[in-house]
Amino acid sequence: ESPQEDAHLPDLLWGTALGMADYAAHFDPARVLAECEAKRRIVRLHQIAERESPPSDPYQEGLIRGWRDAYNDALAMLALPYADHPEFKEEWSA
């Protein structure tokens, strides 16, 4: 290598270090655990919405149906990254 090519080596190493720092921050265990907890809460809200008895008031019944639809959509979106898994069930993406 020529001295001119060596001159860019510190920049290359610094860029690699920054890239690794970004990678480590993205997969920080605390961040991953917080993401898992957020997903658990979404699933829990879905379970609560599914247990709700439809009220006799048509307006409130429509609200509950809307919440259920929204949570079903949210669960389907949470399942998307696992669509290529061999045990993935097609109804999870509905």
C-alpha positions in Angstrom: 0.0 0.0 0.0 1.1 3.5 -0.7 1.5 6.1 2.0 -1.5 7.9 0.5 -3.7 4.8 0.9 -2.5 4.5 4.5 -3.6 8.0 5.2 -7.2 7.0 5.0 -6.9 4.1 7.4 -7.7 6.1 10.6 -10.9 7.3 8.9 -11.9 3.8 7.9 -11.2 2.5 11.4 -13.1 5.3 13.0 -16.1 4.7 10.7 -16.0 1.0 11.6 -16.0 1.8 15.3 -19.0 4.2 14.9 -20.8 1.5 13.0 -20.2 -1.0 15.7 -21.3 1.5 18.3 -24.6 2.0 16.4 -25.0 -1.8 16.1 -24.4 -2.3 19.8 -26.8 0.4 20.8 -29.5 -1.1 18.5 -29.1 -4.5 20.2 -28.5 -3.2 23.7 -30.1 -5.8 26.1 -32.0 -3.1 27.9 -33.5 -1.9 24.7 -34.4 -5.4 23.5 -36.1 -6.1 26.8 -38.0 -2.9 26.6 -39.2 -3.8 23.1 -40.3 -7.2 24.3 -42.2 -5.6 27.2 -43.9 -3.2 24.8 -45.0 -6.1 22.6 -46.3 -8.1 25.6 -48.4 -5.1 26.5 -49.9 -5.0 23.0 -50.8 -8.7 23.3 -52.2 -8.1 26.8 -54.5 -5.3 25.5 -55.6 -7.6 22.7 -56.5 -10.3 25.2 -58.5 -7.8 27.3 -60.4 -6.5 24.3 -61.2 -10.0 23.2 -62.7 -10.8 26.7 -65.0 -7.7 26.6 -68.6 -8.5 26.3 -70.3 -6.4 23.6 -72.6 -3.9 25.3 -76.2 -3.5 24.3 -75.6 0.1 23.2 -74.8 -0.1 19.4 -72.4 2.9 19.7 -70.3 1.2 22.4 -70.5 -2.1 20.6 -69.0 -0.4 17.5 -66.2 1.1 19.6 -65.3 -2.3 21.1 -65.4 -3.9 17.6 -63.1 -1.1 16.4 -60.6 -1.7 19.2 -60.6 -5.4 18.5 -60.0 -4.8 14.8 -57.1 -2.4 15.7 -55.5 -4.9 18.1 -55.9 -7.7 15.5 -54.1 -5.5 13.0 -51.4 -4.7 15.5 -50.8 -8.4 16.3 -50.6 -9.2 12.6 -48.0 -6.5 12.2 -46.0 -7.8 15.2 -46.0 -11.3 13.5 -44.7 -10.1 10.2 -41.0 -10.6 11.0 -41.6 -14.2 11.7 -43.5 -15.0 8.4 -40.6 -17.1 7.1 -40.4 -19.3 10.2 -41.5 -22.9 9.5 -44.0 -22.9 12.4 -45.6 -19.6 11.3 -49.3 -19.9 11.0 -51.0 -18.0 8.1 -53.8 -16.8 10.3 -51.3 -14.7 12.2 -50.9 -12.4 9.3 -54.6 -12.0 8.7 
